[in-house]
Each structure stands twice: as C-alpha cells, then as structure tokens.
Amino acid sequence: MNRYILKNVVGLLLLFVAFTACKNKKTEASAMNSSPVDSMVLRDVHTLSNAAYIEMRHLDLDIAVDMAKKQIAGTALWQINNKTKAGELVLDTYDLSIDTVTVDGKAVVFRLDPRIQFLGSALHIPIQPASRLVKVTYKTGTEARALQWLSPDQTHDKAQPFLYTQSESIYARSWIPCADGPGIRFTYNARVTVPTGLMALMSAENHSEKNDSGIYHFRMNTPIPAYLMALAVGDVTFKSIDERTGVYAEPGMIERARWEFENVGKMVNNAEQLYGAYRWGRYDVIVLPAGFPIGGMENPRLTFCTPTIIAGDRSLVSLIAHELAHSWSGNLVTNATWDDFWLNEGFTDYFERRIMEQMMGSSYSDMLWELGYQDLVENVKSLGEKSKDTWLKLDLKGRDPDDGLTDIPYEKGSHFLKLIEVQAGRDRFDKFLKRYFFDHAFKTITTEAFLTYLDTGLIKDDTTLRRKLNINEWVYGPGIPSNCPRAGQERFAKVDNARDLFLNDVPPAQLVTTEWTTHEWLHFLRKMPPALSPNQMKTLDMAYKFTKSGNSEIADLWFIMAVRANYTFAYPEMEPFLASIGRRKFLEPLYGEMMKTPKGAEMARMLYERYRKNYHPLAQESLDKLIYAKQ
Ligand SMILES: [Zn+2]
C-alpha cells in the first residue's frame, strides 16, 4: 500500500463523519430553490464533479514534465465561486495520485473515491461558502489515458522524446484534477517545466522559440472547457505563415509542413468571411509524430495534427479547415454533453466543406461531400440501420463517450445542415448560422436548445420548410432519412468512367488521371469490386505505385484491398506503415480486414504485438478489443 492510498482511507473516514451527512442536504437544497445551479452541467452524465453548483472560474497550473519517468507532477490551483454554498467541491480525476489539498491555504482532508469505469475517481474536497482557492498537489499515473509518451525512435527526427495530450472527450482528468465536462468553462494560466532542449506548447498564448531554462508560461484568457486543455512537449521549431498563422514541427519536418500549410492564413480569412470574426487571436498548427491517434484536435489557438496529412501536394489540408472551423463550432459554441456531439462535429464538417468550396470551388467540395456520404452509408451499415447509435442525439449514459465517436455526428450531422441549406436557401441559412455563432459565443448548447433556436430563428412560419426538413427523423430517428441531400458528381463521374474502363481491361496507360487529387484516387479505389484478382491488383500497382504510396489515405485503402485480394506483394510495405502510423482511422479498418480470415488474423496479431507499443493508449484500447476479442 502506498502512502497516498493510506491517506485517502483516513480521509474517507474523517470526511464521512464530519462532512458527508450535511453536505448532500445542503447541495440538494440549494439545487431546488435557486437559479445558480447550472442545469446544462447537471445533464452531463460523464462528469463526477459538482460544477453545476460551483463556478470553476480559473485554473493556475504549475507542473513539471518528467520525460524519463513518464510523469507529470505539480499543482492545480482552482479559483472557485461557491455560488450555492455547497459543503464540498468534487473534481474529476483518473489514475491521479493526490498528495495534498489546501483550501485558501489551509490543508484539508480529502477523499478519493474508488475508480468507476471510464469516469475515474471523484475527488471530494470540503469547502466553506466563502472558499475561493482550492489547490491540489498531484501526480499522473501510468494509465493516464490522455498522455502518449514517445521515445526518440518514435518521433520523426529520432533525437528527443515527445509527449502530447489528447483530452477530448473525458481524458483531461487523467492529467489535471478538474471539472471535466464540455459545459464547464474556465480560463487558465500555466507554468510548465520541461527538460532543457525541449519546448512546451499549450492551447494558449504560445512562444515561438525554445528557452534555456526549460520553463514556459502560458495564458488562456478565453474560457474553455477541460477537453480543450492540451500540452505538447518535444524538440519542435516554429515557422510563420502570415501575421496570425504559423506551424510548429520537429526540425526535420518543419519545411515540408510549412509548404503543405501555405494556405492556412487564407483559410482563416475565408472562414471569417463566412461566419464572422475569428475570436482566438493566433491560429497555429503543430504537426505531431505519427503516433497521434486521430487526424487533428482543435485545441484553441494551436491545432494538433497528424503528419499523415503532409501529403506533399496540399491535397489533405481540408483536415486543417475542419480543425479551424472548430474555432466557431465546438470551441466557441460548445455541445452541452457528449450526447450532443453532432453540434460540434456536424457543424464543423459542414463549415469545413464551405471553407474548401470558397478556396477550391464547388466541384472540389462536392468530392468531400460525396466521400463523406459514402462513409455515412458504410457506418450506418456497420452500426445497424435501426441502431439508436445512428440518431443524431446520442444516448451515452453508462457508456464511454468515445462510443459516440462514429461517422454519425460528423456525416449525418453535416448532411442535415446541408439539407437545411438546400431547402431554406444558402443566403438565409448563412445569415442564420452567423447569428447562431454570435448569439451563443462562449456558451454551451443542447440539441433541444438548438432545435428551438432553429425554429424561432429560421423556420418561423414557413410550414413548407418545416415539412421538407423532417427534423425528428434526422435527430431522433435511425439511419439515413430519404431526404438526405447528395452532392454533384461532376469530377467523380469521370473517375467512375475510368474505373469502368479499367474493369473492362482497358490498360491504365489509356486512362486520363493526370489531374486527379487524393479524393479522386480514393473514389477510384473505394468503388472497385469487393475483391480484385491478384492480376488486376498487380496491373494497378505497376501503373500507379499504390504499394509505395506516400499518401497515407491511399496507402491504407490499398493495403486493405491487398489483404482482401491476398496480394502479398504489398505486405512488406504494410508493416512499416503499421509500425509508424498511430491514427485509429487507418489502423482499425486495416487490422479489421486482416481479422476476417484465420490466416489474416494470425498476421494481425503478430504485427499488433510488435507495434502495439507505438500506439496511443486510446488506440490500444480499441485495437485490443478488435484483435483479442476473437481469440
Ligand atoms: Zn472535429
């Protein structure tokens, strides 16, 4: 037994006697008869905190990052407003060791509950009605779900270790004791100490150069929820794009990254033209090592992104448009609970495609819409056409909010908004959206509140529009409604034609593919018959070098086809791909395809055991289920 556990047991007993009996009554009483209780936060079933009763005003974080020990240790000092005179403050934690807690400078006896699956351990701190400052001294554990610690050989330059966080959806609590719900906003300052030679960056005002002390100070004056708390530590350098945008990456990656993101400044301008001012000051991007488990994360002021979008031809920068769009939908106007996730992601996919349309033209954004539609169809098929998980409004009670991380909030959500645009007219819908972002800036919104706002702000007396939208079927119904809009097929029709020719044995040399972007290639391959013959695979490979593709989107799809067709020639390249890429979007379908046959499953297990250590804890969790469930 370690001393933290001992202390907690003592704390538990004392608290039980001294505080617990009265505090529940107090809290409940104030909940009943007063308005200071935040009803949005009360709905959130994924926070154990009692922030509905206590305002979490500001966080002062002072932490040291030990790259060798793989541990963050320090203090979180919370400024609170005990608006309901609650008898205790309850914070979310996950695998944190709590050393001490003080309230207004005085040590108090705290209690740390046993861990609840997904949610972690509630930290109970006794407070007084006038309490202002709660300071928690803590250390992270080995099971911190937000943190990925990379050894030098897992980075691009292979010279220094790297750390990054991924706090969405409920992982901030595994590195900061906090009230961890999307509806709970606070400002923060941070002091982060890292080994010299490394730079620390956060979702805050950042610096562009390393310093010799290894101590970095951050300030975020705009209130954000805990899922947007972010930290990256590594050997990174900065290059400016224009006066308010720039890119951070490892030195060996910085030039390529800077080139790829040439148009990011213009993207911000385009986004502003659509839906109003960018409210966060600077917009920078950091390119992380390949183990990053997702495409991008919209951490305010500093988007975290995977290096797999550095394709060398700027063809995958729509991902940046997506993360940038979150500066409005998500970061500015935030889903109240994870059940309302489509309000973050559906709006952002819609906004992303509008930005790309402004920049590249409608025939280009039509391709993004169509690929998204294809994903939606596939996802509904795999979840089940009647599944409640295909509703826009999710029901994640008792479940890990990551269960809601499917294509539904993104693609069904964005297609619903596209439908409103088509039916109401673009001008009318754009004015409505601009007002929506303005009216709800730095606020939280539920699905129900959005639907009311839509009704009063756009539909009004237009009964024809209301009928045409059939909102209930979209929000509280399964599958893809019959009025789902489809994008124009101008460029993909040519791709379909080329694919038909190929399948009718026309040699690739005769197909016109010179102007194709990644999107055309994806459509070309996606719509091939379920399994091509080894000979057809070989013909394609000889002509287009798919096995050697440096484009991760294309490579991943090609490897899946190779497994399906037993095209073993591609396998030697598949292994380094799986060794280096940590993005779940690529890993899950590829391992999943292998798992479909006994021989493939054997290969999947062999490769997974070899490279599991390279994947983020969240990727490991979902892949463990996939690889070991069938054993
Ligand atoms: Zn997103």
Residues whose N, C-alpha, C, O or C-beta is under 5 A from the ligand:
A	BS01	ZN	E345 T348
